[in-house]
Amino acid sequence: GAQAVLEYQLFYRRRYAEAAFASCQGVRLPATGGYAIATMCGRYGAELCTAQRWLDFQGDKNNGLAPLQIDFQLLPNGSEPG
């Protein structure tokens, strides 16, 4: 039988995830003038979105965009997975 990856875990340091989120937070969609993060954070929208919620939505296979389930784990700065 063929094997395939259906889900995986991804470990980010919290500082990296927060910086990536901050770089997207102020971006506006030209067509609507609304924040892009509102569409990238699912039910939380722009106002309640956090780095973890943003990543959780990006990795949710039920969002219609992610090809498989991705479980983002944010690590305290300076720590290693495991």
Secondary structure, DSSP 8 states (H G I E B T S, - for coil): ------EEEEEEEHHHHHHHHHHHHT-B-TTT-SBHHHHSSGGGTTTS--HHHHHHHHT-GGGSS-SSEEEEEEE-TT----
